[in-house]
Amino acid sequence: MVWSRVTASRMVSYKRTMLMCTLGRRYFMTSGVRYGSSLVYSEYGDPEKVVQMTQQELPVVNSKQVLVKMLAATVNPADINTIQGVYAVKPSLPSIPGNEGIGEVLVLGKEAEDYFQPGDRVIPRLNAWGTWRTHAVADFTDLIKIPPDIALATGATIAVNPGTAYRMLKDFVPLKHGDTVIQNGANSAVGQAVIQIAAAWGLKTINVVRDRPSVMNLKQKLLDLGGTVVLTESEIRKSEELKAFPKPSLGLNCVSGKSGTEILRQLAPRGVMVTYGGMSRQPVTVPVGLLIFNDVALKGFWMTRWNKEHYNHPKRQEMLDDLFQLARDDLLQPPEHSLVPFDSYLVALKNAMPKDGMLGKKQILVF
Amino acid sequence: MVWSRVTASRMVSYKRTMLMCTLGRRYFMTSGVRYGSSLVYSEYGDPEKVVQMTQQELPVVNSKQVLVKMLAATVNPADINTIQGVYAVKPSLPSIPGNEGIGEVLVLGKEAEDYFQPGDRVIPRLNAWGTWRTHAVADFTDLIKIPPDIALATGATIAVNPGTAYRMLKDFVPLKHGDTVIQNGANSAVGQAVIQIAAAWGLKTINVVRDRPSVMNLKQKLLDLGGTVVLTESEIRKSEELKAFPKPSLGLNCVSGKSGTEILRQLAPRGVMVTYGGMSRQPVTVPVGLLIFNDVALKGFWMTRWNKEHYNHPKRQEMLDDLFQLARDDLLQPPEHSLVPFDSYLVALKNAMPKDGMLGKKQILVF
């Protein structure tokens, strides 16, 4: 029986966990059978309506598996869109949502023991792993161990958005110290990570945000994170501050529509705009002259694909190590967030929906 | 005096040339002063109105220069747009139009003698050289010698359009024998060159043309040139023939607008669309999902920039050698064209204007 492998010293915490979870009606064990709770949806639609809490019996951990207790799980826009059925990836239903989160290894299969120990913190190696659940039994190869000194909110939010920022800054245009990057949606989770990673690497950032009532506060917040310039969409064309900068060779676009076109216009000849989102729900309109005469290029980035293609690639561990070190050095903070108890998932789902096209604080489910 | 360097044997042909040109009131020489005729425009506007024929005294050839008698000069859409003032390049006025043409070396400066001989056929190395004139005195470094066995219409039309086709097929996506390329505007001068060069290199082409009354004839013409499939814009989405093909990894776009979007949709994941024109006068609309999830990229190509950047690069001579060899082997024909005497340039200008957005036969001025 797998349970018997658990060391005496860990048993205390397991018992505490079991007690806690049993009280919360989310995890309990009778006669060697374990149960966990998960959010699940069986049809695409409004997340607040189609997502439901369920209890399941957890499978017995086989030799290649581990039992993970989730500690925190992020609610990202891609999760919302996936549940709505409007995302590029349509999981087969019923499905447990959640692409990102941090868990703790409770129980290990024999083969997993060479790689993990009870108490190890882990994040999923693959997208669509389903982090919105109290517990998961998973192949150990589908998990990545992360350092124990990383704060929960950081660990739960580092893989998708800072990963996206890191790769876009690294993989498309060779940048050297002092170079400038322009981005729209600068207040998004990726945008904030871009500002911080760029600042840590000695890159300047021109940050474009949408016009809004309390824009001065937002500007100050992004400047405090390390942004070099923050401009609204309506300021960008007439900005004298911008004219003083050398044209950026890298543009990052998560808004698309007119905002994406404006990023393209700002690029240096041979510049590259990387599109990783379409928050305006509009396509990117590309003036032909920018392609032919300015020689700008448009590319796309999708962290999910990159992770799939670098499933076990050393570059992936190197990226995570870099990001964790930035977090330790206080150079990379998690986005503003609310920690929402798992039972109150409806609050998290409600708060994660864009209001007037704007996203509020990042919602992090805690268990 | 430069004239004295001309060998006795060449004098005969010069005298004949002079006689002919004098009769045509386009080139004459009195007391060592030579005159030539050129088309010139002093304001941007309707080519048929702003372009005028003028006579000038030709400067004396210095040691670095050659006197070239033009033999044939192409009227390309870029020439028309430049005169209209709607092209990316705005020459200072007054300006002699014409980017492409073939000439014959008449007189050489001392330093040029190591590189050219009288009678050599030459094409301009640079854009905006001004080929619409009977004679030109130019730095020898601005000319490229071409083989004597190349037909005039081929020599006059090979640098810009087949050059564009060659580079787009070679420089953006690694293609191997049997791979497929998709293009719109397949009946354009570049499009026809793409079909022929691709066929010579063992590549398949999916060729998209605009719907038009006599489309069956056009289809047959492009199939005869070596096209694999020819479809109209309205056929492309429902074509069963197309579904049988592996998705192309390279798309070539000279139409932009909806047609460009459709080319993007047809690309394989990671495919690249190279835009080299905007005949629809519409921007390219790029669905965000194609960038993020299909990982397609958009790039641009402009022969003028490539030539500038490869002014004296071995790749340029290699390209010309390849193209001339294809022409010799009857694998690359010049586009359908009309040879128009220089004096009748107004006819050429009229015929070079698009009718209902379609271009007619290529107009080649002959001298």
Interface residues (C-beta under 8 A of the other chain):
Chain A: A88 S256 T275 Y276 G277 G278 P283 V284 T285 V286 P287 V288 G289 L290 L291 I292 F293 N294 D295 V296 A297 L298 K299 G300 F301 W302 R305
Chain B: A88 S256 T275 Y276 G277 G278 P283 V284 T285 V286 P287 V288 G289 L290 L291 I292 F293 N294 D295 V296 A297 L298 K299 G300 F301 W302 R305
